Amino acid sequence: MSKSHPPAFPLSRPRRMRRTPALRALSREDRLSTDDLIWPVFVCDGCATTQEVPSMPGVIRRSVDLTVEAAAEAHALGIRAICLFPYTDPALKTDLCEEAWNPENLSNRAIRAIKAAVPDIAIMTDVALDPYNAQGHDGIVRGGEIVNDESVAALVKMALAQAEAGADILGPSDMMDGRIGAMRAALEEAGLIHTTIMSYAAKYASAFYGPFRDAVGASGALKGDKKTYQLDPLNADEALRAVGRDIAEGADMVMVKPGMPYLDICRRVKDAFAVPTYAYQVSGEYAMIRAAAGNGWIDGEKAMMESLMAFRRAGCDGVLTYFAPEAATLIRAGWD
Ligand code: PBG
């Protein structure tokens, strides 16, 4: 008998196994754990300062001192990793993005402060030029073109500065060609042999990033779209090629982004490569759940937990989610 052909009714009555919480728990195929959660946080300048992000209700930017406190709270909740996104002063944005590899930039200061205070939480970074780019793109723009190789050289400098500051996981989100290999070679050369790379390998050109661009202050600078480097939403084979390439170039982990609209890609990546695979439940996905819940149209907690479970079912080892602290709190309380 094959898996897809259970015995006929009434020998098979699948509802027998759904009747009680105990039977449902015994036959549950997977679990969502706090180990699966990576929490993206937005960092701003100042001290004891928070700023709201209007398009992401419940999400705030925090100054470095408060980010350290938030990291300690996340760690206490069992969250394993925190991912830093800096809100950069517009005055520091240039066409060549030099602030990106300043060892004293906001992101690198936050890395050092968190490492010192909460050494056991893994610190992930964003490797892309958009927060520092007067043009708002993830790469350097010359004559209207996002130039690849010059951008990769800048991204390598940025990655090295983050690794030197103590980042555990570098997250190249830029989608330039050849950047994983270049970063891996530079890390080895610098003796930074333990720094891991989670490649945003299958990153789609998506409308769901809108609220994030507000959160990091990149919406105003960006002209045009990111279609010359991010993937076309209709392409799946291309995503697999991109993932395979990044693994071959030295990525330790791969990511699919956005999350929920691309669960098929998560499953195909996991099945094809069997490497640590993550999804990014992006800002627009978060905002949709929050907005519907805020209007009383869905149960926000249930929708949040169901959305996170979907990533496990699709084969993900973990998920980057703005819901991480709330989800961890519910998981610890024994969510069923
Ligand atoms: C940019 C970057 C983006 C996100 C993470 N890094 C936006 C983009 O590519 O425009 C999106 C995250 C989110 O929407 O939550 N390098």
Residues whose N, C-alpha, C, O or C-beta is under 5 A from the ligand:
A	BS01	PBG	A128 D130 D138 S173 F208 Y209 F212 V282 S283 G284
